[in-house]
Amino acid sequence: MNTILKVLSYQARDVVRSRWLIAYVGFFVLVTDGLLRFSGDPVKAQLSLISVVLFLVPLVSIVFGTVYLYNAREFIELLLAQPVNRRQMYGGVYLGLTIPLALAFVCGLGAPFLFRGIDASNGASLAVLLASGVVLTCIFTAIATLLAIRCEDRLRGLGAAIGIWMLLTVVYDGVVLFILAVFADHSLEHATLGLMLANPIDIARVTMLLRFDGAAMMGYTGAVFLDFFGKAQGALITLAALALWVAAPVMLGLRAFQRKDF
Amino acid sequence: MNQPLVRVSALCKKFGALEVLRAVDLDVRRGRVMAVVGPNGAGKTTLIKALLGLTRPDSGEILVNGVRVDGRESYRSRIGYMPQIARYPENLTGAELIAMLENLRGAGVTRDRELVDIFALDSALEKPLRVLSGGTRQKVNAVMAFLFSPELLVLDEPTAGLDPLSSSMLKDKILGARGDGKTVLVTSHVMNELEELADDVAFLLEGRATFVGTLDELKRITGQRTLERAIATMMRRGWIGEAA
């Protein structure tokens, strides 16, 4: 536990000072502030931010994470040559990457709202927006960590990172739409629900949209979703799916890290 | 105690189809400097990484102080490691990096910061590592290896990138450590440098330790007067298949 905290605190210091991280915070501050000014309505601004979060948070987490960890390879070797155990070292490396990225996102998006006032009408939905972004960060830095450990070749690792992001953001939705179009005559609400739970970005999207009464825009499927997520059981299943999406790459990464030949 | 500090026996390691170490046997004796030499790809770095627990051998074993290296980490508190010129977190300062290691190792160990003074690193340590020259980073590396007065120093190309003055100061430090009873394992491509430092030589060729013994013995066997010539002779013999 101690080693985790020590590694985490120094690595986080390094990440926080990175120009890319500062740019990441700056971007969210500018976009959020701009949307708040233009729309004049915090709820509308949050609705627009959903797409930005779904697009950018996974991309930055996975690409920055992969590049950072490839660059940190020699540093990790130096630390592993100290009397530290690998399991704790892995925890420190993963959290030292994830916590600064998550904080950067929360600060960048949260600060403008803080300045322009959070009230009962938008506080809860803002919390959902921030929480979704943090969970997406945890998932995609875990995938980045796994890739950087498993792929010796950094170009292949980075390629895989971008590939996974494209798959989950763009390709997946295309495939789902295709399936829906082909089987348009059948009642597919439950199949859609299953497909959605299999993609963390989709889970985040639906969770956020439902918060904003956006379900009305999704027709009958929306009604099924609302029914599903509105119940405690649905909420639990959603949380479980997200937890699995974090835990699976984290555990696979830990296993790979413990076996790796540096 | 006559038990060697490090005993490597029948150590094998494959990376895919490539056999990097094939049944390497060698002892590193206490209070001596052992040079590990051999052509590129002979397995020197893999041997060092196996000793540090960074790489897991397929078979064979390494004993440090009679205790088997098997994934537990405590034995590494006796080792100071200086890797080949490395890139470290670019936004941390040298001082932070050193503080981090001190933090990880915990209290109770005597600190040896002599090299900070010898290399006059005080102001450089306050700057982010990214702005330091390769040579200066190598000096920070050296500081970290000696920092905890370890029983065993593992130095991978320690003088690479150093100017002649710094390089000779580092060599004095290494010899001083031996004088204090420390054991040193060192690799280098500069044979003259090893000649100055080494008591013993382990010669690796294609993953086998084809010679392990004293420097004088190596010279005698090969009939050469310098380490460089002796190693050249070994390499020539190795290639026509009659290793010593």
Boltz contact constraints between the chains, C-beta under 6 A:
constraints:
  - contact:
      token1: [A, 6]
      token2: [B, 103]
      max_distance: 6.0
  - contact:
      token1: [A, 6]
      token2: [B, 104]
      max_distance: 6.0
  - contact:
      token1: [A, 10]
      token2: [B, 100]
      max_distance: 6.0
  - contact:
      token1: [A, 14]
      token2: [B, 89]
      max_distance: 6.0
  - contact:
      token1: [A, 14]
      token2: [B, 91]
      max_distance: 6.0
  - contact:
      token1: [A, 14]
      token2: [B, 92]
      max_distance: 6.0
  - contact:
      token1: [A, 17]
      token2: [B, 91]
      max_distance: 6.0
  - contact:
      token1: [A, 18]
      token2: [B, 91]
      max_distance: 6.0
  - contact:
      token1: [A, 74]
      token2: [B, 86]
      max_distance: 6.0
  - contact:
      token1: [A, 74]
      token2: [B, 87]
      max_distance: 6.0
  - contact:
      token1: [A, 75]
      token2: [B, 88]
      max_distance: 6.0
  - contact:
      token1: [A, 75]
      token2: [B, 89]
      max_distance: 6.0
  - contact:
      token1: [A, 77]
      token2: [B, 54]
      max_distance: 6.0
  - contact:
      token1: [A, 80]
      token2: [B, 54]
      max_distance: 6.0
  - contact:
      token1: [A, 81]
      token2: [B, 52]
      max_distance: 6.0
  - contact:
      token1: [A, 81]
      token2: [B, 81]
      max_distance: 6.0
  - contact:
      token1: [A, 82]
      token2: [B, 104]
      max_distance: 6.0
  - contact:
      token1: [A, 83]
      token2: [B, 73]
      max_distance: 6.0
  - contact:
      token1: [A, 83]
      token2: [B, 74]
      max_distance: 6.0
  - contact:
      token1: [A, 83]
      token2: [B, 76]
      max_distance: 6.0
  - contact:
      token1: [A, 83]
      token2: [B, 77]
      max_distance: 6.0
  - contact:
      token1: [A, 84]
      token2: [B, 73]
      max_distance: 6.0
  - contact:
      token1: [A, 84]
      token2: [B, 104]
      max_distance: 6.0
  - contact:
      token1: [A, 85]
      token2: [B, 73]
      max_distance: 6.0
  - contact:
      token1: [A, 261]
      token2: [B, 55]
      max_distance: 6.0
  - contact:
      token1: [A, 262]
      token2: [B, 54]
      max_distance: 6.0
